[in-house]
Amino acid sequence: MSTKVSESTGYVSNVQMSAIGYVMAAIIAIVMLPVFPVVVLVWLLWRVFVAGDDVEPSYETWRNDPNRLRPSPPEPETDDEDED
């Protein structure tokens, strides 16, 4: 006989699913261990030969840049209607 929704006891931990999740995480970690040194070597070679040392833009460098476009103060409004 099935349990009615109104008689549900709420959240119950699912030990079987947790165990399967931990087993899968362990299998993935074991499989990835031999690949880890290769990934590190490729990353290091990329950093040495491909990646440039570009200066990361920041607010301070933008603010102190003498060639940046600075806004001019607004011009005062003139009443063209009074001149008629």
Backbone bond lengths (Angstrom), bond angles and torsions (degrees), N, CA, C in turn:
res aa  C-N    CA-C-N  psi(-1)  N-CA   C-N-CA  omega(-1)  CA-C   N-CA-C  phi
1 M - - - 1.445 - - 1.525 108.60 -
2 S 1.328 117.15 139.45 1.456 121.36 -176.64 1.521 110.65 -87.49
3 T 1.332 115.34 156.67 1.459 121.68 178.81 1.519 108.72 -85.82
4 K 1.303 117.11 134.03 1.461 121.19 177.08 1.525 109.00 -75.15
5 V 1.319 116.14 153.80 1.458 120.97 -179.52 1.523 110.56 -59.74
6 S 1.304 117.11 -39.19 1.463 120.28 -178.34 1.521 111.65 -67.66
7 E 1.329 118.19 -20.02 1.465 121.93 -179.68 1.521 112.41 -98.24
8 S 1.331 118.20 6.29 1.450 121.49 -177.91 1.522 110.45 -64.40
9 T 1.319 115.89 142.85 1.464 120.16 -178.94 1.521 112.36 -90.92
10 G 1.326 118.12 -2.56 1.460 120.75 178.49 1.503 111.84 99.45
11 Y 1.323 116.12 -154.88 1.464 121.49 -175.36 1.521 110.03 -72.58
12 V 1.326 115.00 132.03 1.453 121.97 175.20 1.520 106.77 -127.82
13 S 1.326 117.48 133.26 1.457 119.89 -179.00 1.520 109.77 -65.55
14 N 1.320 114.69 144.18 1.451 120.63 -178.66 1.529 107.76 -109.84
15 V 1.311 116.37 93.35 1.456 122.74 -173.92 1.528 110.90 -64.04
16 Q 1.319 116.55 -37.63 1.461 119.20 -177.89 1.531 110.97 -63.98
17 M 1.314 117.85 -45.14 1.465 120.79 -179.36 1.522 110.77 -67.52
18 S 1.319 118.10 -37.43 1.462 120.47 176.69 1.519 110.63 -63.38
19 A 1.319 117.59 -41.40 1.462 121.09 179.37 1.525 110.54 -64.09
20 I 1.335 117.52 -41.96 1.462 120.54 178.28 1.528 110.09 -63.20
21 G 1.324 117.45 -40.53 1.459 120.69 178.60 1.517 112.67 -62.46
22 Y 1.339 117.18 -42.97 1.463 120.37 178.65 1.525 111.55 -67.40
23 V 1.329 117.55 -37.85 1.464 120.62 177.79 1.522 109.92 -64.68
24 M 1.321 118.19 -43.66 1.466 121.23 179.39 1.529 110.44 -64.35
25 A 1.332 118.28 -40.45 1.471 121.05 177.90 1.525 110.69 -62.75
26 A 1.325 117.48 -40.24 1.462 120.64 178.79 1.524 110.82 -66.13
27 I 1.336 117.50 -41.10 1.470 120.86 179.15 1.528 110.40 -63.97
28 I 1.327 116.97 -43.86 1.465 120.47 179.45 1.530 110.50 -63.53
29 A 1.321 117.31 -40.71 1.467 120.28 179.16 1.520 111.04 -64.54
30 I 1.325 117.38 -40.69 1.464 120.30 179.92 1.527 110.37 -67.16
31 V 1.318 117.23 -39.33 1.464 120.64 179.82 1.526 110.65 -68.99
32 M 1.326 118.34 -36.12 1.460 121.44 -176.34 1.532 113.21 -80.13
33 L 1.321 119.71 -17.88 1.468 121.17 -179.37 1.528 112.92 -57.20
34 P 1.333 120.87 -45.12 1.475 118.97 178.01 1.529 112.58 -67.35
35 V 1.301 119.12 -24.36 1.458 122.12 -177.66 1.534 110.88 -82.03
36 F 1.303 118.24 -24.25 1.464 122.94 -174.80 1.531 113.13 -57.20
37 P 1.343 120.81 -47.06 1.473 119.29 178.28 1.526 113.12 -62.06
38 V 1.317 117.40 -34.65 1.462 120.58 178.57 1.520 109.91 -66.00
39 V 1.325 116.80 -42.88 1.465 120.99 179.16 1.521 110.19 -62.44
40 V 1.311 117.54 -43.12 1.468 121.31 179.41 1.531 110.35 -64.12
41 L 1.323 117.65 -42.44 1.467 121.00 179.55 1.524 111.24 -63.75
42 V 1.318 117.63 -44.16 1.466 120.96 178.80 1.525 110.00 -63.33
43 W 1.325 117.61 -41.21 1.472 120.75 179.69 1.533 110.61 -63.68
44 L 1.326 116.71 -43.31 1.467 119.39 179.58 1.527 111.72 -64.70
45 L 1.338 117.49 -43.54 1.462 120.11 177.53 1.520 111.75 -62.53
46 W 1.304 116.82 -39.23 1.468 120.36 178.01 1.522 110.82 -64.25
47 R 1.323 116.97 -42.89 1.469 120.17 179.50 1.529 111.60 -64.09
48 V 1.336 117.38 -35.93 1.468 120.66 -176.89 1.529 111.16 -77.18
49 F 1.333 117.91 -44.68 1.460 120.41 -170.65 1.525 115.12 -101.29
50 V 1.305 119.21 -24.92 1.458 120.61 -173.35 1.523 112.57 -109.66
51 A 1.291 117.30 -48.42 1.464 120.81 -173.56 1.519 110.23 -71.44
52 G 1.331 115.10 132.09 1.453 120.02 176.92 1.515 110.34 -91.98
53 D 1.310 114.93 163.19 1.456 119.91 177.79 1.519 109.48 -94.67
54 D 1.296 116.13 62.35 1.452 120.06 178.99 1.522 109.59 -69.99
55 V 1.319 114.44 141.01 1.452 119.40 177.54 1.519 107.80 -73.38
56 E 1.294 114.86 127.12 1.455 119.05 -179.41 1.525 109.03 -75.64
57 P 1.326 117.41 127.63 1.461 118.90 -178.68 1.529 110.92 -67.50
58 S 1.297 114.24 142.98 1.456 119.04 177.18 1.522 108.42 -141.45
59 Y 1.285 115.45 168.47 1.460 119.97 -179.39 1.522 110.75 -63.79
60 E 1.335 116.72 -37.52 1.461 119.41 -176.99 1.530 111.49 -65.93
61 T 1.330 117.49 -42.83 1.454 118.80 179.01 1.523 111.08 -68.04
62 W 1.325 117.27 -34.73 1.462 120.06 177.24 1.528 110.67 -66.92
63 R 1.330 116.43 -42.39 1.461 121.02 -177.15 1.520 111.39 -66.74
64 N 1.335 117.40 -35.22 1.460 121.22 -177.35 1.521 113.46 -90.80
65 D 1.314 118.65 0.35 1.458 122.34 -179.43 1.525 109.97 -69.81
66 P 1.338 118.35 118.94 1.469 119.28 -178.14 1.532 112.95 -73.18
67 N 1.319 118.65 -16.91 1.467 121.09 -177.09 1.527 113.85 -97.04
68 R 1.319 117.58 2.79 1.466 118.12 -178.55 1.528 109.75 -75.18
69 L 1.300 115.58 152.59 1.454 122.05 -179.76 1.529 109.16 -75.95
70 R 1.305 115.53 122.12 1.459 120.00 179.77 1.523 108.44 -105.49
71 P 1.311 117.07 136.08 1.471 118.63 -179.47 1.523 110.95 -69.67
72 S 1.308 114.67 144.26 1.465 118.94 178.04 1.526 108.43 -90.74
73 P 1.327 116.76 153.94 1.467 118.92 179.93 1.526 109.95 -66.35
74 P 1.316 117.10 149.24 1.469 119.32 -178.70 1.529 111.06 -66.39
75 E 1.307 114.15 144.39 1.467 119.26 177.75 1.527 109.02 -80.31
76 P 1.332 116.33 145.80 1.472 118.23 -179.79 1.528 110.41 -67.11
77 E 1.307 114.71 144.20 1.464 119.71 -179.12 1.532 109.64 -75.69
78 T 1.307 115.39 141.41 1.466 120.19 176.20 1.511 108.10 -110.69
79 D 1.324 115.64 145.72 1.462 121.16 179.25 1.509 108.01 -90.23
80 D 1.317 117.03 103.66 1.455 121.87 178.80 1.541 111.69 -75.38
81 E 1.298 116.99 -22.24 1.473 120.93 -178.19 1.518 111.31 -70.31
82 D 1.324 119.95 -30.88 1.466 122.72 -177.28 1.516 111.90 -73.28
83 E 1.325 118.63 -19.90 1.460 121.14 -176.45 1.533 112.70 -77.38
84 D 1.315 120.00 -16.06 1.465 121.43 -177.88 1.469 113.15 -67.64
